[in-house]
Amino acid sequence: MERLLGLLLPSLRETFYMVTISTLFAVFIGTPLGIVLVITKRNHIMDHPMLNQLFSYIINMGRSFPFIILLISIIPFTRIVVGTSIGTTAAIVPLTVATIPFFARIIENALLEVDKGVIEASQAMGATNFQIIYKVLIPESMPAILLGITITIVNVIGYSAMAGAIGGGGLGDLAIRYGYHRFDKEVMIWTVFLLIIIVQFVQISGNYAAKKIDRR
């Protein structure tokens, strides 16, 4: 049991590290992208179809790569950013790149749920575009955004397990090195069990938080 804990705990910390940092970067970068996708749509507050199409194409390109291919194809970029292509910190780069367009679409879908009547009422009262974004769109769609963050975290957990295929660290790396290559069934079972527990905890917490702030 002591040997098992010695393997699982460091890998668990690495997984939390990768997932937390990647999700934070994705939220900070993907949120503005998602907002731009919504407000530049035709007949929205900053109607600009050409800009909307440009951002939409860029995001679609980012989402079109299977993660394992993206992981390998941006190795030169990863080396430029962090100085290496192996290890937990290096895995954060492809994780973030893969998650940003995913989260941008999550934000877009969440903001599109806001009733247009509320937006029109805000415009009639003289609200600026900035005020509509931060005082109407985001607050009104916050339950959907929280659920989107929950989905994103679960998605990143899955990506982080795949990052183990190229030595990215975390539970995925442990499962491959010990569970698969060394035929250690005990390590494999516990790794899968921990991933299930983490995903369940994240999903339940996200659902609870979204329900608490939902004013409908």
MODELLER restraints for C-alpha pairs under 7 A, 6 or more apart:
rsr = mdl.restraints
at = mdl.atoms
rsr.add(forms.Gaussian(group=physical.xy_distance, feature=features.Distance(at['CA:11:A'], at['CA:169:A']), mean=6.68, stdev=0.5))
rsr.add(forms.Gaussian(group=physical.xy_distance, feature=features.Distance(at['CA:11:A'], at['CA:170:A']), mean=4.21, stdev=0.5))
rsr.add(forms.Gaussian(group=physical.xy_distance, feature=features.Distance(at['CA:11:A'], at['CA:171:A']), mean=5.06, stdev=0.5))
rsr.add(forms.Gaussian(group=physical.xy_distance, feature=features.Distance(at['CA:11:A'], at['CA:174:A']), mean=6.74, stdev=0.5))
rsr.add(forms.Gaussian(group=physical.xy_distance, feature=features.Distance(at['CA:12:A'], at['CA:170:A']), mean=6.02, stdev=0.5))
rsr.add(forms.Gaussian(group=physical.xy_distance, feature=features.Distance(at['CA:12:A'], at['CA:171:A']), mean=6.03, stdev=0.5))
rsr.add(forms.Gaussian(group=physical.xy_distance, feature=features.Distance(at['CA:14:A'], at['CA:88:A']), mean=6.48, stdev=0.5))
rsr.add(forms.Gaussian(group=physical.xy_distance, feature=features.Distance(at['CA:14:A'], at['CA:169:A']), mean=6.39, stdev=0.5))
rsr.add(forms.Gaussian(group=physical.xy_distance, feature=features.Distance(at['CA:14:A'], at['CA:170:A']), mean=4.72, stdev=0.5))
rsr.add(forms.Gaussian(group=physical.xy_distance, feature=features.Distance(at['CA:15:A'], at['CA:160:A']), mean=6.83, stdev=0.5))
rsr.add(forms.Gaussian(group=physical.xy_distance, feature=features.Distance(at['CA:15:A'], at['CA:170:A']), mean=4.47, stdev=0.5))
rsr.add(forms.Gaussian(group=physical.xy_distance, feature=features.Distance(at['CA:15:A'], at['CA:171:A']), mean=6.27, stdev=0.5))
rsr.add(forms.Gaussian(group=physical.xy_distance, feature=features.Distance(at['CA:18:A'], at['CA:88:A']), mean=6.58, stdev=0.5))
rsr.add(forms.Gaussian(group=physical.xy_distance, feature=features.Distance(at['CA:18:A'], at['CA:92:A']), mean=5.63, stdev=0.5))
rsr.add(forms.Gaussian(group=physical.xy_distance, feature=features.Distance(at['CA:19:A'], at['CA:153:A']), mean=6.88, stdev=0.5))
rsr.add(forms.Gaussian(group=physical.xy_distance, feature=features.Distance(at['CA:19:A'], at['CA:156:A']), mean=5.95, stdev=0.5))
rsr.add(forms.Gaussian(group=physical.xy_distance, feature=features.Distance(at['CA:19:A'], at['CA:157:A']), mean=6.18, stdev=0.5))
rsr.add(forms.Gaussian(group=physical.xy_distance, feature=features.Distance(at['CA:22:A'], at['CA:92:A']), mean=5.67, stdev=0.5))
rsr.add(forms.Gaussian(group=physical.xy_distance, feature=features.Distance(at['CA:22:A'], at['CA:95:A']), mean=5.97, stdev=0.5))
rsr.add(forms.Gaussian(group=physical.xy_distance, feature=features.Distance(at['CA:22:A'], at['CA:96:A']), mean=4.80, stdev=0.5))
rsr.add(forms.Gaussian(group=physical.xy_distance, feature=features.Distance(at['CA:23:A'], at['CA:153:A']), mean=6.44, stdev=0.5))
rsr.add(forms.Gaussian(group=physical.xy_distance, feature=features.Distance(at['CA:25:A'], at['CA:96:A']), mean=6.41, stdev=0.5))
rsr.add(forms.Gaussian(group=physical.xy_distance, feature=features.Distance(at['CA:26:A'], at['CA:96:A']), mean=5.83, stdev=0.5))
rsr.add(forms.Gaussian(group=physical.xy_distance, feature=features.Distance(at['CA:26:A'], at['CA:99:A']), mean=5.78, stdev=0.5))
rsr.add(forms.Gaussian(group=physical.xy_distance, feature=features.Distance(at['CA:26:A'], at['CA:100:A']), mean=4.51, stdev=0.5))
rsr.add(forms.Gaussian(group=physical.xy_distance, feature=features.Distance(at['CA:26:A'], at['CA:103:A']), mean=6.57, stdev=0.5))
rsr.add(forms.Gaussian(group=physical.xy_distance, feature=features.Distance(at['CA:27:A'], at['CA:103:A']), mean=6.85, stdev=0.5))
rsr.add(forms.Gaussian(group=physical.xy_distance, feature=features.Distance(at['CA:29:A'], at['CA:100:A']), mean=6.54, stdev=0.5))
rsr.add(forms.Gaussian(group=physical.xy_distance, feature=features.Distance(at['CA:30:A'], at['CA:100:A']), mean=4.88, stdev=0.5))
rsr.add(forms.Gaussian(group=physical.xy_distance, feature=features.Distance(at['CA:30:A'], at['CA:101:A']), mean=6.42, stdev=0.5))
rsr.add(forms.Gaussian(group=physical.xy_distance, feature=features.Distance(at['CA:30:A'], at['CA:103:A']), mean=5.49, stdev=0.5))
rsr.add(forms.Gaussian(group=physical.xy_distance, feature=features.Distance(at['CA:30:A'], at['CA:104:A']), mean=4.42, stdev=0.5))
rsr.add(forms.Gaussian(group=physical.xy_distance, feature=features.Distance(at['CA:31:A'], at['CA:104:A']), mean=5.80, stdev=0.5))
rsr.add(forms.Gaussian(group=physical.xy_distance, feature=features.Distance(at['CA:31:A'], at['CA:107:A']), mean=6.14, stdev=0.5))
rsr.add(forms.Gaussian(group=physical.xy_distance, feature=features.Distance(at['CA:33:A'], at['CA:104:A']), mean=5.62, stdev=0.5))
rsr.add(forms.Gaussian(group=physical.xy_distance, feature=features.Distance(at['CA:34:A'], at['CA:104:A']), mean=4.24, stdev=0.5))
rsr.add(forms.Gaussian(group=physical.xy_distance, feature=features.Distance(at['CA:34:A'], at['CA:105:A']), mean=6.04, stdev=0.5))
rsr.add(forms.Gaussian(group=physical.xy_distance, feature=features.Distance(at['CA:34:A'], at['CA:107:A']), mean=4.98, stdev=0.5))
rsr.add(forms.Gaussian(group=physical.xy_distance, feature=features.Distance(at['CA:34:A'], at['CA:108:A']), mean=4.70, stdev=0.5))
rsr.add(forms.Gaussian(group=physical.xy_distance, feature=features.Distance(at['CA:35:A'], at['CA:107:A']), mean=6.90, stdev=0.5))
rsr.add(forms.Gaussian(group=physical.xy_distance, feature=features.Distance(at['CA:35:A'], at['CA:108:A']), mean=6.37, stdev=0.5))
rsr.add(forms.Gaussian(group=physical.xy_distance, feature=features.Distance(at['CA:37:A'], at['CA:52:A']), mean=5.59, stdev=0.5))
rsr.add(forms.Gaussian(group=physical.xy_distance, feature=features.Distance(at['CA:37:A'], at['CA:55:A']), mean=6.79, stdev=0.5))
rsr.add(forms.Gaussian(group=physical.xy_distance, feature=features.Distance(at['CA:37:A'], at['CA:56:A']), mean=6.89, stdev=0.5))
rsr.add(forms.Gaussian(group=physical.xy_distance, feature=features.Distance(at['CA:37:A'], at['CA:108:A']), mean=6.34, stdev=0.5))
rsr.add(forms.Gaussian(group=physical.xy_distance, feature=features.Distance(at['CA:38:A'], at['CA:108:A']), mean=5.79, stdev=0.5))
rsr.add(forms.Gaussian(group=physical.xy_distance, feature=features.Distance(at['CA:38:A'], at['CA:112:A']), mean=6.89, stdev=0.5))
rsr.add(forms.Gaussian(group=physical.xy_distance, feature=features.Distance(at['CA:39:A'], at['CA:45:A']), mean=5.53, stdev=0.5))
rsr.add(forms.Gaussian(group=physical.xy_distance, feature=features.Distance(at['CA:39:A'], at['CA:46:A']), mean=5.25, stdev=0.5))
rsr.add(forms.Gaussian(group=physical.xy_distance, feature=features.Distance(at['CA:39:A'], at['CA:47:A']), mean=6.69, stdev=0.5))
rsr.add(forms.Gaussian(group=physical.xy_distance, feature=features.Distance(at['CA:40:A'], at['CA:46:A']), mean=4.93, stdev=0.5))
rsr.add(forms.Gaussian(group=physical.xy_distance, feature=features.Distance(at['CA:40:A'], at['CA:47:A']), mean=4.56, stdev=0.5))
rsr.add(forms.Gaussian(group=physical.xy_distance, feature=features.Distance(at['CA:40:A'], at['CA:48:A']), mean=4.71, stdev=0.5))
rsr.add(forms.Gaussian(group=physical.xy_distance, feature=features.Distance(at['CA:40:A'], at['CA:49:A']), mean=6.25, stdev=0.5))
rsr.add(forms.Gaussian(group=physical.xy_distance, feature=features.Distance(at['CA:40:A'], at['CA:51:A']), mean=6.91, stdev=0.5))
rsr.add(forms.Gaussian(group=physical.xy_distance, feature=features.Distance(at['CA:40:A'], at['CA:52:A']), mean=5.42, stdev=0.5))
rsr.add(forms.Gaussian(group=physical.xy_distance, feature=features.Distance(at['CA:41:A'], at['CA:47:A']), mean=5.45, stdev=0.5))
rsr.add(forms.Gaussian(group=physical.xy_distance, feature=features.Distance(at['CA:41:A'], at['CA:48:A']), mean=6.26, stdev=0.5))
rsr.add(forms.Gaussian(group=physical.xy_distance, feature=features.Distance(at['CA:41:A'], at['CA:49:A']), mean=5.81, stdev=0.5))
rsr.add(forms.Gaussian(group=physical.xy_distance, feature=features.Distance(at['CA:41:A'], at['CA:52:A']), mean=6.10, stdev=0.5))
rsr.add(forms.Gaussian(group=physical.xy_distance, feature=features.Distance(at['CA:42:A'], at['CA:48:A']), mean=6.55, stdev=0.5))
rsr.add(forms.Gaussian(group=physical.xy_distance, feature=features.Distance(at['CA:42:A'], at['CA:49:A']), mean=5.90, stdev=0.5))
rsr.add(forms.Gaussian(group=physical.xy_distance, feature=features.Distance(at['CA:45:A'], at['CA:129:A']), mean=6.57, stdev=0.5))
rsr.add(forms.Gaussian(group=physical.xy_distance, feature=features.Distance(at['CA:59:A'], at['CA:101:A']), mean=5.04, stdev=0.5))
rsr.add(forms.Gaussian(group=physical.xy_distance, feature=features.Distance(at['CA:62:A'], at['CA:98:A']), mean=6.77, stdev=0.5))
rsr.add(forms.Gaussian(group=physical.xy_distance, feature=features.Distance(at['CA:62:A'], at['CA:101:A']), mean=5.93, stdev=0.5))
rsr.add(forms.Gaussian(group=physical.xy_distance, feature=features.Distance(at['CA:63:A'], at['CA:98:A']), mean=6.95, stdev=0.5))
rsr.add(forms.Gaussian(group=physical.xy_distance, feature=features.Distance(at['CA:63:A'], at['CA:101:A']), mean=6.06, stdev=0.5))
rsr.add(forms.Gaussian(group=physical.xy_distance, feature=features.Distance(at['CA:63:A'], at['CA:102:A']), mean=6.52, stdev=0.5))
rsr.add(forms.Gaussian(group=physical.xy_distance, feature=features.Distance(at['CA:67:A'], at['CA:98:A']), mean=6.78, stdev=0.5))
rsr.add(forms.Gaussian(group=physical.xy_distance, feature=features.Distance(at['CA:68:A'], at['CA:162:A']), mean=6.95, stdev=0.5))
rsr.add(forms.Gaussian(group=physical.xy_distance, feature=features.Distance(at['CA:70:A'], at['CA:94:A']), mean=6.88, stdev=0.5))
rsr.add(forms.Gaussian(group=physical.xy_distance, feature=features.Distance(at['CA:71:A'], at['CA:94:A']), mean=5.53, stdev=0.5))
rsr.add(forms.Gaussian(group=physical.xy_distance, feature=features.Distance(at['CA:75:A'], at['CA:85:A']), mean=5.80, stdev=0.5))
rsr.add(forms.Gaussian(group=physical.xy_distance, feature=features.Distance(at['CA:78:A'], at['CA:84:A']), mean=6.68, stdev=0.5))
rsr.add(forms.Gaussian(group=physical.xy_distance, feature=features.Distance(at['CA:78:A'], at['CA:85:A']), mean=5.73, stdev=0.5))
rsr.add(forms.Gaussian(group=physical.xy_distance, feature=features.Distance(at['CA:78:A'], at['CA:90:A']), mean=6.30, stdev=0.5))
rsr.add(forms.Gaussian(group=physical.xy_distance, feature=features.Distance(at['CA:78:A'], at['CA:93:A']), mean=6.01, stdev=0.5))
rsr.add(forms.Gaussian(group=physical.xy_distance, feature=features.Distance(at['CA:79:A'], at['CA:85:A']), mean=5.32, stdev=0.5))
rsr.add(forms.Gaussian(group=physical.xy_distance, feature=features.Distance(at['CA:82:A'], at['CA:90:A']), mean=6.21, stdev=0.5))
rsr.add(forms.Gaussian(group=physical.xy_distance, feature=features.Distance(at['CA:84:A'], at['CA:90:A']), mean=6.24, stdev=0.5))
rsr.add(forms.Gaussian(group=physical.xy_distance, feature=features.Distance(at['CA:86:A'], at['CA:167:A']), mean=5.79, stdev=0.5))
rsr.add(forms.Gaussian(group=physical.xy_distance, feature=features.Distance(at['CA:86:A'], at['CA:168:A']), mean=5.97, stdev=0.5))
rsr.add(forms.Gaussian(group=physical.xy_distance, feature=features.Distance(at['CA:87:A'], at['CA:167:A']), mean=5.88, stdev=0.5))
rsr.add(forms.Gaussian(group=physical.xy_distance, feature=features.Distance(at['CA:87:A'], at['CA:168:A']), mean=4.59, stdev=0.5))
rsr.add(forms.Gaussian(group=physical.xy_distance, feature=features.Distance(at['CA:87:A'], at['CA:169:A']), mean=5.72, stdev=0.5))
rsr.add(forms.Gaussian(group=physical.xy_distance, feature=features.Distance(at['CA:88:A'], at['CA:168:A']), mean=4.95, stdev=0.5))
rsr.add(forms.Gaussian(group=physical.xy_distance, feature=features.Distance(at['CA:88:A'], at['CA:169:A']), mean=5.05, stdev=0.5))
rsr.add(forms.Gaussian(group=physical.xy_distance, feature=features.Distance(at['CA:91:A'], at['CA:163:A']), mean=6.36, stdev=0.5))
rsr.add(forms.Gaussian(group=physical.xy_distance, feature=features.Distance(at['CA:91:A'], at['CA:168:A']), mean=5.22, stdev=0.5))
rsr.add(forms.Gaussian(group=physical.xy_distance, feature=features.Distance(at['CA:95:A'], at['CA:156:A']), mean=6.89, stdev=0.5))
rsr.add(forms.Gaussian(group=physical.xy_distance, feature=features.Distance(at['CA:95:A'], at['CA:159:A']), mean=6.74, stdev=0.5))
rsr.add(forms.Gaussian(group=physical.xy_distance, feature=features.Distance(at['CA:103:A'], at['CA:152:A']), mean=6.59, stdev=0.5))
rsr.add(forms.Gaussian(group=physical.xy_distance, feature=features.Distance(at['CA:106:A'], at['CA:148:A']), mean=5.70, stdev=0.5))
rsr.add(forms.Gaussian(group=physical.xy_distance, feature=features.Distance(at['CA:107:A'], at['CA:145:A']), mean=6.32, stdev=0.5))
rsr.add(forms.Gaussian(group=physical.xy_distance, feature=features.Distance(at['CA:110:A'], at['CA:141:A']), mean=5.68, stdev=0.5))
rsr.add(forms.Gaussian(group=physical.xy_distance, feature=features.Distance(at['CA:110:A'], at['CA:144:A']), mean=5.31, stdev=0.5))
rsr.add(forms.Gaussian(group=physical.xy_distance, feature=features.Distance(at['CA:110:A'], at['CA:145:A']), mean=5.89, stdev=0.5))
rsr.add(forms.Gaussian(group=physical.xy_distance, feature=features.Distance(at['CA:111:A'], at['CA:137:A']), mean=6.00, stdev=0.5))
rsr.add(forms.Gaussian(group=physical.xy_distance, feature=features.Distance(at['CA:111:A'], at['CA:138:A']), mean=6.94, stdev=0.5))
rsr.add(forms.Gaussian(group=physical.xy_distance, feature=features.Distance(at['CA:111:A'], at['CA:141:A']), mean=5.67, stdev=0.5))
rsr.add(forms.Gaussian(group=physical.xy_distance, feature=features.Distance(at['CA:113:A'], at['CA:141:A']), mean=6.93, stdev=0.5))
rsr.add(forms.Gaussian(group=physical.xy_distance, feature=features.Distance(at['CA:114:A'], at['CA:137:A']), mean=6.46, stdev=0.5))
rsr.add(forms.Gaussian(group=physical.xy_distance, feature=features.Distance(at['CA:114:A'], at['CA:140:A']), mean=6.31, stdev=0.5))
rsr.add(forms.Gaussian(group=physical.xy_distance, feature=features.Distance(at['CA:114:A'], at['CA:141:A']), mean=6.28, stdev=0.5))
rsr.add(forms.Gaussian(group=physical.xy_distance, feature=features.Distance(at['CA:119:A'], at['CA:132:A']), mean=6.92, stdev=0.5))
rsr.add(forms.Gaussian(group=physical.xy_distance, feature=features.Distance(at['CA:122:A'], at['CA:132:A']), mean=6.80, stdev=0.5))
rsr.add(forms.Gaussian(group=physical.xy_distance, feature=features.Distance(at['CA:143:A'], at['CA:210:A']), mean=4.45, stdev=0.5))
rsr.add(forms.Gaussian(group=physical.xy_distance, feature=features.Distance(at['CA:143:A'], at['CA:211:A']), mean=6.93, stdev=0.5))
rsr.add(forms.Gaussian(group=physical.xy_distance, feature=features.Distance(at['CA:143:A'], at['CA:213:A']), mean=6.33, stdev=0.5))
rsr.add(forms.Gaussian(group=physical.xy_distance, feature=features.Distance(at['CA:143:A'], at['CA:214:A']), mean=5.58, stdev=0.5))
rsr.add(forms.Gaussian(group=physical.xy_distance, feature=features.Distance(at['CA:146:A'], at['CA:206:A']), mean=6.40, stdev=0.5))
rsr.add(forms.Gaussian(group=physical.xy_distance, feature=features.Distance(at['CA:146:A'], at['CA:210:A']), mean=5.70, stdev=0.5))
rsr.add(forms.Gaussian(group=physical.xy_distance, feature=features.Distance(at['CA:147:A'], at['CA:206:A']), mean=5.87, stdev=0.5))
rsr.add(forms.Gaussian(group=physical.xy_distance, feature=features.Distance(at['CA:147:A'], at['CA:207:A']), mean=6.42, stdev=0.5))
rsr.add(forms.Gaussian(group=physical.xy_distance, feature=features.Distance(at['CA:147:A'], at['CA:210:A']), mean=6.29, stdev=0.5))
rsr.add(forms.Gaussian(group=physical.xy_distance, feature=features.Distance(at['CA:150:A'], at['CA:202:A']), mean=6.47, stdev=0.5))
rsr.add(forms.Gaussian(group=physical.xy_distance, feature=features.Distance(at['CA:150:A'], at['CA:203:A']), mean=6.05, stdev=0.5))
rsr.add(forms.Gaussian(group=physical.xy_distance, feature=features.Distance(at['CA:150:A'], at['CA:206:A']), mean=5.34, stdev=0.5))
rsr.add(forms.Gaussian(group=physical.xy_distance, feature=features.Distance(at['CA:154:A'], at['CA:199:A']), mean=5.92, stdev=0.5))
rsr.add(forms.Gaussian(group=physical.xy_distance, feature=features.Distance(at['CA:160:A'], at['CA:172:A']), mean=6.79, stdev=0.5))
rsr.add(forms.Gaussian(group=physical.xy_distance, feature=features.Distance(at['CA:161:A'], at['CA:170:A']), mean=6.99, stdev=0.5))
rsr.add(forms.Gaussian(group=physical.xy_distance, feature=features.Distance(at['CA:161:A'], at['CA:171:A']), mean=6.23, stdev=0.5))
rsr.add(forms.Gaussian(group=physical.xy_distance, feature=features.Distance(at['CA:161:A'], at['CA:172:A']), mean=3.76, stdev=0.5))
rsr.add(forms.Gaussian(group=physical.xy_distance, feature=features.Distance(at['CA:161:A'], at['CA:173:A']), mean=6.80, stdev=0.5))
rsr.add(forms.Gaussian(group=physical.xy_distance, feature=features.Distance(at['CA:162:A'], at['CA:172:A']), mean=6.18, stdev=0.5))
rsr.add(forms.Gaussian(group=physical.xy_distance, feature=features.Distance(at['CA:163:A'], at['CA:172:A']), mean=6.94, stdev=0.5))
rsr.add(forms.Gaussian(group=physical.xy_distance, feature=features.Distance(at['CA:164:A'], at['CA:170:A']), mean=6.73, stdev=0.5))
rsr.add(forms.Gaussian(group=physical.xy_distance, feature=features.Distance(at['CA:164:A'], at['CA:172:A']), mean=4.68, stdev=0.5))
rsr.add(forms.Gaussian(group=physical.xy_distance, feature=features.Distance(at['CA:164:A'], at['CA:173:A']), mean=3.61, stdev=0.5))
rsr.add(forms.Gaussian(group=physical.xy_distance, feature=features.Distance(at['CA:164:A'], at['CA:176:A']), mean=6.93, stdev=0.5))
rsr.add(forms.Gaussian(group=physical.xy_distance, feature=features.Distance(at['CA:165:A'], at['CA:173:A']), mean=6.34, stdev=0.5))
rsr.add(forms.Gaussian(group=physical.xy_distance, feature=features.Distance(at['CA:165:A'], at['CA:176:A']), mean=6.93, stdev=0.5))
rsr.add(forms.Gaussian(group=physical.xy_distance, feature=features.Distance(at['CA:167:A'], at['CA:173:A']), mean=6.07, stdev=0.5))
rsr.add(forms.Gaussian(group=physical.xy_distance, feature=features.Distance(at['CA:171:A'], at['CA:191:A']), mean=6.11, stdev=0.5))
rsr.add(forms.Gaussian(group=physical.xy_distance, feature=features.Distance(at['CA:175:A'], at['CA:187:A']), mean=6.69, stdev=0.5))
rsr.add(forms.Gaussian(group=physical.xy_distance, feature=features.Distance(at['CA:175:A'], at['CA:188:A']), mean=5.32, stdev=0.5))
rsr.add(forms.Gaussian(group=physical.xy_distance, feature=features.Distance(at['CA:175:A'], at['CA:191:A']), mean=6.32, stdev=0.5))
rsr.add(forms.Gaussian(group=physical.xy_distance, feature=features.Distance(at['CA:178:A'], at['CA:184:A']), mean=5.58, stdev=0.5))
rsr.add(forms.Gaussian(group=physical.xy_distance, feature=features.Distance(at['CA:178:A'], at['CA:187:A']), mean=6.64, stdev=0.5))
rsr.add(forms.Gaussian(group=physical.xy_distance, feature=features.Distance(at['CA:179:A'], at['CA:185:A']), mean=5.63, stdev=0.5))
rsr.add(forms.Gaussian(group=physical.xy_distance, feature=features.Distance(at['CA:179:A'], at['CA:187:A']), mean=5.48, stdev=0.5))
rsr.add(forms.Gaussian(group=physical.xy_distance, feature=features.Distance(at['CA:179:A'], at['CA:188:A']), mean=4.46, stdev=0.5))
